[in-house]
Amino acid sequence: MNIKYTQDGFSLIELMISLTLGLLISAAVMQIYLTSVKTSSVQAGGTDILEASIFGIQNIEKSVRLSNLGMADTNNPFTPLAGLVMTSDSSLVSDTQTDTSKNNMNSIKMGGTKSSAGGADITDGYLTRSGNQSTSSDNNAWNAENSNVAGLKSSQLTIQYEAPQNMYDCEGSLVRGPVEIDRDGRLTMIPGQVVIERYFLNEVTQSNKSNYESSIKSYELRCDAGRYIKEDLNTAELAAQEISGKDSTKLVATRNIRDFGDAGEVVIPRVDYFGVLLGVEVVATSPTNTSVSLRYFTPEQYMSFLKTVQQAESSASTSTITTTDIISAKLSVLVRADRPITGESGASSFIVFGEKRDLSSDTSSAFIRRVYESNIMLRNSRAVKESSIPSI
């Protein structure tokens, strides 16, 4: 019996061809996978950015448009109860201002709760601010350094308005609108409670950061809201203005802000910069001419401008009388996605208020970002009719 042995297998050339084909197929599969992952990260980042616009910025615009509703006749730092809050009893336009009653929060205090009145002054850290303006040592106060844009500090915007109806503020607390109360046997309509809101950036603590941002500085745009009533009501009338069973509408003193000065609630997460410009109508009246112009200032620039005008008019070095009124607020928000882009970096420079700005070294460019800017007309502002800058 003859047995024939044969040996089958791959030749060297066949083996090389097989390995090459295998590598090509593996590379194609890997490329498809990486493209899919990258596309997924870009779509997720785009969704984050879109949500910031739909749910965050539009709500801020809605509140800002209400500013000064039911409040002052003009909107500037010298006007008591003006809708854009820049001054208070402890923070005037100038230290040499003689009429100290000319400030936005004249005699109003903060620190109140549902059971007690507060007696704290409204200090710099809770007012509309920008740049190198002074602030407060309070952890919840505005911090200009909270910015991931090189050479550009973040702002704070503080507004107030009278509730036109029962509504919710930016922290989700119910605010009482106009209501009839019994006053000496007669039904009397009193205006709604005043809502005061401030928008500012707050740094995210390390323990609250996601894995993707553990090595960078992360900020979130927050809103801190309070409520008060500016009418002079006695104890019984204060109790009558409260909505039964709605704790947030309970106030124990007039002209005293409740629940204001805390860390607030997150409006937009992952914000690298928040800036504010004020659109100011400037009316300069001389013996021979009157000029009207619209100028945009940062809050810091506006306060400096008012000081300069105030000094010139008080020293009689000019015969021109200047009046101002804030008629718009331009906001700029640089929003970042939650997760970095897979496989590449995003933009590192952005146009903020018309100028090219670079990201700081405290963050990373590996995220999708977008700048949202909105110029909001303050519908409740009125034209200036008299000098708004008092003499020293």
C-alpha positions in Angstrom: 0.0 0.0 0.0 1.5 3.2 -1.1 0.8 6.4 0.9 1.4 9.7 -0.7 2.1 12.7 1.6 1.3 16.3 0.5 2.0 19.5 2.3 -0.4 22.5 1.7 0.0 26.1 2.9 0.6 29.8 2.0 3.5 30.8 0.0 5.5 33.9 1.2 3.9 36.1 -1.5 0.4 34.9 -0.5 1.1 35.6 3.1 2.3 39.1 2.3 -0.7 39.9 0.2 -3.0 38.6 2.9 -1.4 40.7 5.6 -1.5 43.8 3.3 -5.2 43.3 2.6 -5.9 42.7 6.3 -4.1 45.9 7.2 -5.9 47.9 4.6 -9.3 46.6 5.7 -8.4 47.2 9.4 -7.3 50.8 8.5 -10.6 51.4 6.6 -12.6 50.1 9.5 -10.6 52.2 12.0 -11.0 55.3 9.8 -14.8 54.8 9.7 -14.9 54.3 13.5 -12.8 57.5 14.1 -15.0 59.5 11.7 -18.1 58.2 13.4 -16.7 59.1 16.9 -15.6 62.6 15.6 -19.0 63.2 14.0 -20.7 62.1 17.2 -18.6 64.5 19.3 -19.2 67.4 16.9 -23.0 66.8 16.9 -23.0 66.5 20.7 -21.1 69.7 21.0 -23.4 71.5 18.6 -26.4 70.4 20.6 -24.8 71.8 23.8 -24.2 75.2 22.0 -27.7 75.2 20.6 -29.3 74.5 24.0 -27.4 77.5 25.4 -29.1 79.7 22.9 -32.6 78.3 23.1 -32.9 77.8 26.9 -30.4 80.2 28.3 -29.8 83.4 26.3 -33.4 83.8 25.2 -34.5 83.7 28.9 -31.9 86.3 29.8 -33.1 88.5 27.0 -36.7 88.2 28.2 -35.8 89.4 31.7 -33.5 92.2 30.5 -36.4 93.6 28.4 -38.5 93.8 31.5 -35.9 95.9 33.3 -37.2 99.3 34.6 -40.8 98.2 34.1 -42.9 100.1 36.7 -39.7 101.7 38.2 -38.0 105.0 37.4 -38.7 107.7 34.7 -35.0 107.5 33.5 -32.4 104.8 33.6 -29.0 106.0 34.8 -26.8 105.6 37.9 -28.2 108.8 39.6 -31.9 107.7 39.4 -33.5 106.0 42.5 -35.1 102.7 41.5 -33.7 102.7 38.0 -34.0 99.4 36.2 -30.3 98.8 35.5 -28.7 98.8 38.9 -25.3 100.4 39.0 -25.2 102.3 42.3 -26.4 102.0 45.9 -26.1 103.8 49.2 -22.6 102.4 49.8 -21.5 102.7 46.1 -22.1 106.0 44.4 -20.8 107.4 41.1 -18.3 109.5 42.9 -17.0 109.8 46.5 -17.4 113.5 46.2 -21.1 113.3 45.3 -23.0 115.6 47.6 -26.6 114.4 47.0 -26.1 110.8 48.2 -29.8 110.0 47.7 -29.2 109.9 44.0 -28.5 106.3 43.6 -30.4 103.3 42.1 -31.1 101.5 45.4 -31.7 104.5 47.6 -32.4 103.3 51.2 -33.0 99.7 50.1 -31.2 97.0 52.0 -30.6 93.3 51.3 -30.2 90.2 53.5 -33.8 89.5 54.2 -35.4 86.1 54.6 -38.9 84.7 54.8 -38.8 85.4 58.6 -36.5 88.3 59.1 -35.6 91.7 57.6 -32.1 92.3 56.4 -29.9 95.3 57.1 -27.0 94.8 54.8 -25.9 97.4 52.3 -25.9 96.5 48.6 -22.2 96.6 47.9 -20.1 96.8 44.7 -20.1 93.0 44.2 -23.8 92.9 43.6 -24.2 95.8 41.1 -23.7 96.0 37.4 -19.9 95.9 37.0 -17.0 95.3 34.6 -13.2 95.5 34.2 -11.3 96.8 37.2 -14.2 98.1 39.2 -14.1 97.3 42.8 -16.0 94.3 44.2 -16.8 92.5 47.4 -15.0 89.8 49.4 -18.2 87.8 49.5 -17.8 84.4 47.8 -21.1 84.9 46.0 -20.2 88.4 44.7 -19.0 89.2 41.1 -15.4 88.3 40.3 -14.1 89.9 37.1 -11.3 87.4 36.9 -13.8 84.6 36.0 -12.9 84.6 32.3 -11.2 82.2 29.9 -10.5 85.0 27.4 -7.0 86.4 27.5 -6.9 90.1 28.6 -10.6 90.4 28.9 -12.5 90.3 32.3 -16.1 89.3 32.7 -19.0 91.6 33.6 -22.0 91.4 35.9 -25.4 92.7 34.9 -27.9 93.6 37.7 -31.5 94.6 36.7 -34.8 95.1 38.5 -38.4 95.4 37.4 -41.9 95.3 38.9 -43.7 92.0 38.3 -46.6 92.7 35.9 -48.4 89.6 37.0 -47.8 86.5 39.1 -44.6 85.1 37.6 -41.3 83.3 38.3 -37.9 84.9 38.6 -34.7 83.4 37.1 -34.2 81.1 40.2 -37.7 79.7 39.8 -39.3 81.5 42.8 -42.8 82.7 42.5 -43.2 86.5 42.5 -46.5 88.2 43.3 -47.9 90.6 40.7 -50.4 93.5 41.3 -53.0 92.6 44.0 -55.9 94.3 45.8 -55.6 94.6 49.5 -57.9 95.9 52.2 -56.7 99.3 53.3 -58.9 101.0 55.9 -62.0 99.2 54.7 -61.4 99.9 51.0 -59.9 97.7 48.3 -56.6 99.2 47.1 -54.5 98.0 44.2 -50.8 97.8 45.0 -48.2 97.1 42.3 -46.4 93.8 42.0 -43.3 92.9 43.9 -40.0 94.1 42.5 -37.7 91.5 41.1 -33.9 92.1 41.3 -31.7 89.8 39.3 -28.0 89.7 38.7 -26.2 87.7 36.0 -22.6 86.7 36.6 -20.0 84.0 36.0 -19.1 81.6 38.9 -16.2 79.1 38.8 -17.0 75.4 38.9 -15.4 73.6 41.8 -13.0 70.7 41.0 -15.4 68.2 42.6 -18.2 69.3 40.3 -16.2 69.3 37.0 -16.7 66.5 34.4 -13.8 64.3 33.4 -13.3 66.3 30.3 -12.6 69.6 32.1 -10.7 68.5 35.2 -7.5 70.1 34.0 -9.0 73.5 32.9 -10.9 76.3 34.5 -14.6 76.0 34.0 -17.3 78.7 34.6 -21.1 78.8 34.5 -23.4 81.7 34.0 -25.6 82.0 37.1 -28.5 84.2 38.1 -29.2 85.3 41.6 -32.7 86.8 42.2 -34.4 88.5 45.1 -37.7 90.2 45.8 -38.9 93.3 47.6 -41.7 95.7 47.7 -41.1 99.4 47.4 -44.5 100.6 48.7 -44.9 101.6 52.4 -47.0 98.9 53.8 -47.7 98.2 57.5 -47.5 94.7 59.0 -51.1 93.7 58.2 -50.8 95.0 54.6 -47.6 93.1 54.1 -49.4 89.9 55.2 -52.3 90.7 52.9 -50.1 91.0 49.9 -48.7 87.5 50.3 -50.1 84.8 48.1 -51.6 82.2 50.4 -49.5 79.0 50.5 -46.7 80.5 48.4 -43.8 81.0 50.7 -41.6 82.9 48.3 -44.1 85.8 48.2 -43.9 86.4 51.9 -42.1 89.7 52.8 -41.6 90.9 56.4 -40.4 94.4 55.6 -40.8 97.0 52.9 -37.8 98.2 50.8 -35.9 95.1 52.0 -34.7 92.5 49.5 -35.3 88.9 50.4 -33.1 86.0 49.2 -30.6 88.1 47.3 -26.8 87.6 47.5 -26.5 83.9 47.2 -24.8 81.8 44.5 -28.0 81.7 42.5 -29.0 79.1 39.9 -27.2 78.0 36.7 -28.6 79.7 33.6 -26.0 78.5 31.0 -23.3 75.9 31.9 -19.7 76.1 30.4 -19.4 79.8 29.7 -15.9 81.1 29.1 -16.8 84.8 29.1 -19.7 87.1 29.9 -19.5 90.7 28.8 -21.9 93.7 29.0 -21.9 97.0 27.0 -24.4 99.7 27.8 -26.1 101.7 25.0 -26.3 105.2 26.4 -28.1 108.2 25.0 -25.9 111.2 25.6 -27.5 114.6 25.3 -25.0 117.5 25.5 -26.7 121.0 25.7 -24.6 124.1 25.3 -25.8 127.7 25.1 -25.8 127.5 21.3 -26.4 123.8 20.4 -27.8 120.5 21.6 -26.4 117.2 20.4 -27.8 113.8 20.9 -25.7 110.6 20.4 -25.8 106.9 21.2 -22.6 105.7 22.7 -21.6 102.2 24.0 -19.7 101.9 27.2 -18.6 99.1 29.5 -20.1 99.7 32.9 -16.6 100.8 34.0 -16.2 103.3 31.1 -19.7 104.7 31.8 -19.0 105.4 35.4 -15.7 107.0 34.5 -17.4 109.2 31.9 -20.0 110.3 34.4 -17.3 111.2 36.9 -15.5 113.3 34.3 -18.6 115.2 33.3 -19.6 115.7 36.9 -16.2 117.2 37.8 -16.2 119.5 34.7 -19.8 120.8 35.4 -19.2 121.3 39.1 -16.0 123.3 38.5 -17.7 125.5 35.9 -14.9 124.5 33.4 -17.6 123.9 30.8 -20.9 125.6 29.9 -22.3 122.3 28.5 -24.9 120.3 30.5 -24.8 116.6 29.8 -27.6 114.2 30.5 -27.6 110.4 30.0 -30.0 107.5 29.8 -29.3 103.8 29.3 -31.5 102.6 26.5 -30.0 99.3 25.6 -27.7 96.5 26.9 -25.4 94.5 24.6 -24.5 91.1 25.9 -21.7 88.8 24.7 -21.5 85.2 25.9 -18.8 82.7 24.8 -20.3 79.2 25.3 -18.3 75.9 25.3 -19.4 72.4 24.5 -19.4 69.7 27.2 -16.9 67.3 25.5 -13.8 68.0 23.4 -13.7 67.3 19.7 -12.2 63.9 19.0 -9.0 64.0 17.0 -8.5 67.8 16.5 -8.6 71.2 18.1 -11.3 73.8 17.7 -10.9 77.6 17.3 -8.6 79.5 19.7 -9.7 83.0 18.7 -13.1 84.6 18.6 -14.7 88.0 17.8 -16.0 89.6 21.0 -17.7 93.0 20.6 -16.0 93.4 17.3 -12.5 92.6 18.4 -10.5 89.5 17.9 -9.7 87.8 21.2 -7.7 84.7 22.1 -8.4 82.0 24.7 -6.4 82.1 27.8 -3.9 79.4 28.9 -6.3 78.3 31.6 -8.5 76.5 29.1 -8.2 74.3 26.0 -9.1 74.9 22.4 -10.2 71.3 21.9 -13.9 72.2 22.4 -16.5 73.6 20.1 -17.3 77.2 21.1 -19.5 79.9 19.9 -20.0 83.6 20.7 -23.6 84.8 21.2 -24.1 88.5 21.1 -27.5 90.2 21.7 -28.3 93.9 21.6 -31.4 94.3 23.8 -33.4 97.5 23.7 -34.8 98.5 27.1 -38.4 99.1 26.2 -39.2 100.6 29.6 -36.5 103.4 29.4 -37.6 106.9 28.7 -35.9 109.9 27.1 -33.9 112.2 29.5 -35.8 115.4 30.3 -33.6 117.0 32.9 -30.0 116.9 34.0 -29.2 113.5 35.3 -25.7 114.4 36.6 -25.8 116.2 40.0 -23.1 118.6 41.0 -20.4 117.8 43.6 
